[in-house]
Amino acid sequence: MTSANTVDADLTVPQADEILAALRAGYRSIDEGYGFYPGFDGWLTSLGYHKRDDIPCTCPDRGYRGHLPECRWVR
């Protein structure tokens, strides 16, 4: 499986280390009494990424097995 680092010439998807950090932030958010996504989304937002619902799936397998939490997060 290949991992795309860009959606097109202008958009970049999060790197593996950034995704792992966002996942950890999501689990910490659960431990603090919030849901997963406030921590996960907050972490990616703090890195300058934005969720875009108007672009195609950015999952490495293009959503074949379902979408990942980092799907459509780009900067």
N, C-alpha and C positions, 0 to 999 in steps of 0.2 A: 504494500500500500504506500502510495506517495502522499506526502503532506505538502499541500500548496501553501506557499508563503504569501502569495498575492492573489487577489480575486481578479483584478485587472491592473493596469499600469499605475492607477492612482490609489488603490486600496490595499492595505496590508492587514493580514489576519494575525491574531496573537501567536507568539512562539510557544513552544512546549513548556518552557520554564515559566512563562507568564501565565499559562493556563493552570499549571500545577499550583502556583501561588494563589490564583483566584479560587481554585478548588479548596485549598486550605482555608482561605478567608471565608468561603461559604460554610464550611464545617464549623469554624469558630463562631460564625453568626448563629448557627443552630445552638451551639453550646451556650450562647449568651441569651437565648430565648427568642430569637428572631428566626425567620426562615432561611433556607439556603441561599436563595437568590439575592436578598439584600446585600449579603457579604460578597457573593460572587460578582454580581453586577457592579457593586461599588468599587471593587478592586480593579476590574477592567476599565471602569470609567476613570479611576485615578491615574491609570496609565495612558489615558488619552484615546481609548477605544470607545466606539459608540455602536449601539445595536441598530441595525438597518433592516427593516422589514421589507424594503423595496428592492432588495438585491437577491439573487439566487442563493441557494444553500452554499455555505462555505465549509461544510464538513469534509474531511478527507475522502470519504466514500460517497459524497454528494447525497447523504441521507438514506442510503440503501438500507442500513440497519436501524434507522431512526436518527433523529437529530441530537447532537451533542449540546451541552449547555453553552458552549462558545460559538455556536452556529450564528452567523450573520453579525458577529462583532468585528468591526473593522476600524482602521484609522487611516 
